[in-house]
Amino acid sequence: MAITRFVFTILLTTVSSYSYSEQQLLQKLTVKRVFSENGDVAGFVPAESLAACKYGLMYIDLSNESGRAIFSMVLSAKSTDQKVVRIDYNVTAEEACVATGLHIE
């Protein structure tokens, strides 16, 4: 668990230190698994593949209001079987995906 926190801290630091690419995914996704770590990191794994994202994970930065709103929407989608239909995200130099926007159906 401590290693995971350390790796994600490095990834978030990388997002602010290096250039990243802004991406948008327009595809219906089912939220398979949701996770939260260390109080400032969360994310989800869709049932469908996220080939562009390392380990198929979509991370969410909970250190800001936007990230907390995105995480709330992911939890809602998971608990009501709604589909995620759009994700705006950044890809770090280490190929980690960090969500910046989310739409559910």
N, C-alpha and C positions, 0 to 999 in steps of 0.2 A: 504494500500500500504506500509506504514512504517513497519507494522508487517511482511509482506512478505519479505521485504528487511532484516529485523532483523533475521528472521528464516533462510533465505538463507545464510546470513553472518555466522551464527552459523554453518550451514551445511558445508560451505567451510572451516571454522576453524576446524571443526571436521575431514575433509578429511586430513588436514595436521597434526592433533594432534593424531589421532587414526589410527589403521590399517584399511585397506579397502580391499575389494576383487575385483580383476580385472575380468571382464566378457566380453563376446563377444556374440552378438546377430546376427545370420544369418537368417534373415527373411525379406521378402518384406513388407515395411511399407509405408503407405501414410501419409504425414504430414498434419494433420488436423488443428492445431493451432500453431502459433509461438508467443513467448513473449520475451520481453526485459524489464529489470527492473534496475533502479539505475545505468545504464551505464556499470556495470561490471558483470551482471547476465543476461542470456538469456536461452532459452530452447524451447522445442516443445512438443506437444502432438500428438501422432500418432492416426489415426482412429482405428488401431488395439490395443489390450491391451498390456500394459507393466506390467505384473503382478508382476515382481520382483522390480518394482520401486514405491516408495511411491506416491500416487495420480496419477499414470500413467504418470508422468512427466519425461522428460529427460532434465536435466539441462546442461548448457554450461557455462564454466568460461571464461568470456571475458577479464580477466586481463592479458592474454598472447596471443601471435600471433597464436598459435595453436587453441585456443578457438575461436578467431575471424574468422579464416579460416573455422572451422566447422560450425559456425553460417552462414557464407556466403553460404556454401553448402546447409544448411537447407533452407535458403531463396530461393536459386535457385531451389531446389527440389519442394518447395511449389508453386512457381510461374510458373513452367513448367510442373507440374504434374508428375515429375519423382519420382521413388520409392527409398527409402532408403533401401539398401540391406545388409548393415553391419554396426553395431555400436559397437565400443570398448568403455567400460565404467567402472567406478569404482562405487561400492556401499558403501556408508558411513554407519557408525554404526546406523544411523537413517533411513536406507533403502532408502536414496535419491540417485538417479543415476546421475552421472556426466560424460558426454561424453568426451572421450579422442581421438576418431578417428571415421571417418564416411566415408561410400562409398555410392554413389548414382548411379542409372542406367539410 
